[in-house]
Amino acid sequence: MAPIKDPSTENQSTSLPRLPLTCGYLVRNEGEFLEASLESVCLFADELIVFDSGSTDDSLKILEKFRNRVPKFQLRSIEWKNNFSEARNELSKLATNRWILFVDGDEILESSGYQKMAKLIQDEEADCYSLVQKNYTQDASIEGVKLVEDKNLPGLKNSSQPLYFFNNWMERLYRRDKGLAYEGRIHESLLPTCRRLNLKHSTVNIILHHYGRLKLSQAEKIKYYLNLTEQKVKEEPENVVAVIELITNLIEVGQFERAFAFAEDGVKKFSGIPEMWRSGFQAALRADQFQTAENWIQIYLKMKPQDIFALSQLTTALLYQKKFSDVLKLADDLLKVDPKNFVAHVNCGVIFYENQNWKKSLEHLNAALETKPSDTFLIEARKKVQEKINALQ
């Protein structure tokens, strides 16, 4: 293979050494980010295969621009059957390369992805790789989000609004000649077949910048995903991952009581799986079942004693039960390990407000606002505390 170059330093008209790689897309009305997404892969992919399931926006026009940008190009119209695994597996059958990379139309591959994938394909140390999906959102209330410090992101215009992100792993790069196939109607995964075939799976720090949560159609998409996830649980009642996904989706659409009901069943059925308890206590907190949440967090912490997220959520469960001294002690320990822990700062801010310790309350509220500067609750709380302080001066 020719020496590897970094696409970020190349002019668009310059050809990079092509990788023996097929890039696959499932598309339906992805016009917002599709062009930038294709630009991030078309310089080095040997083949581009796209399944379109009925786009009515400008997605098809955008795709036609790339017909001559790759050596091999296929664009096919398909009937959508509400099954992401089936569609990905059918697309994979058309690929002419051993290696296939799936990218979504609202994802943009980081510029250094080419260089990293070239090495992976050359070395062939694993058969399946999970990439980092970096999800961007303007919703500061999503559990575990972090503030985006650098807004100079590929394919995204600068915005005056604070932007947040959270990461997850997605199996997107794999050897298609080893019998690997996606499973699951939605939130599809290669891991089940990877385990059954005793193939090697690895994670790799290649980032897919995912802008799906910034799209205008996101609310409709979440409801659609919820429907598919409910079907998945009915079809695979023993699939703990599907149950966890459903609980997560129900929380996201605000159906907290339903999420908690599934969590109650789930922790009984899958009591030995830490992730089930983790999902469960999040549902319990949202459903205002704070004593249950405390109990479930304690069970989870026996399995994962150093989990910072669980410990911070425990402060919330204790706060709503007015166990203020327990909250402050736990929060103090947390902040020594994680000085920017958002939940700990918020809960301390609330308790010191209740205790009329305005200075300490303001200190913690300001620390929390550094993480989520647009949080309306914190902004209003800080205003009230500052008024109390001003009145004393």
C-alpha positions, 0 to 999 in steps of 0.5 A: 500500500502507498504511504498513508496521507492525512485527508485533512491536509489534502485538497478535495481534488487530490486522490488519496490511496484507495483502501480495499474498503466498501462504505455502506449507507442506509438513507432516508431524508438525510439531506442536512448532513449527507454531503459532509458525511460522504465527503468524509469517506469518498476520497479513500473508499474504493466502493460506495453502496447506498440503500435509499428507502424513499427519500423525499428531500434532496438526498438523492440529488446529493448522492448523484454528485458522488457517483463519479467520486469513487471507483465503484458506486451503487445506489439502490431503492429498497422497500423499508421493512423496519429492520436495520439489521436486515438492511445492513446485511443485504447491503453487505452482500453486494460489497466487493471488498472484504472490509466494509464500513457503515456510516449513517447519513448524519455522521461524519468520519473524523479526518484522521479516520482514514489513517487509522483504518488503513492500519487496521486493514493492513494489520488485520488484528481483529475481525470486527471493530467498534468505533466511537459514535460521538453524539451531539445535542443541545439538551443539557438534561441528558444523563452524562453529557459533557460540554463541547469545548471546541465547536469547530466541528466538521460539517457543523456551523458554529452556533451561539447555543451551548452544545453537549456530547456523549459517546457510545461504541458502534460496530461499524468496521468489519470483515464481511468474509468471516460470516459476521451479520448484524442482529436486532431490528434496531440498535443492531449489533455484530457482537452476537455473531462475533461471539458465536463464531469466536471471532476477534472484536476490538474497540478503536478510537475512530470518531464518527461525529453524529449530529442526529440529535440536532436534526429537525426531525429528531422528535419524530425519529425518537418515537419511531425508534421507540416503536421498533424497540418495543417490537424488538422486546416482544420478539426477543424477551430474553434479550437484556440489551433490548430491555435496557434499550426500551427503558432508555427510549421510554425515559427519553420520551418522558414515559417514566412510569412505563420505564420503571415498570419495565425496570422492575421486571428487568431487575428480577429477570436479569438480576446478575447483569450490572447494566440492568440495575444501572438502567433500572435506577435511572428509571426509578429516579425519573419515576420519583421512586427514590427509595427504590432508586437508592436500593438499586444503586447500592446493589449496582455498586456492589458489582461496580463499586467505583462507578462515578455516575452511580455514586453521583446518582445516589446523591440525588436519590438521597437528596429527595429523601432529605438525607442531607448529611449523607448527600454532603458526605458522599458529594465531598468524596465524589468531588475529590475524585471528580471536581467537576461532577455536575450532579454533586455540585447541583445537589450540594447547591440545593442543600446549602440553599435549604440551609441558607448558606448562600455563599456555599450554595452559590459556589456549587451552582457556579461550578455546575454552570461551568458544565451546563451554562444554559441550564435554566434551573441553575440560572434561576437558582443562582439569581435567587441566591445572588439576591439573598447575598445582595440583601445581606450586604 
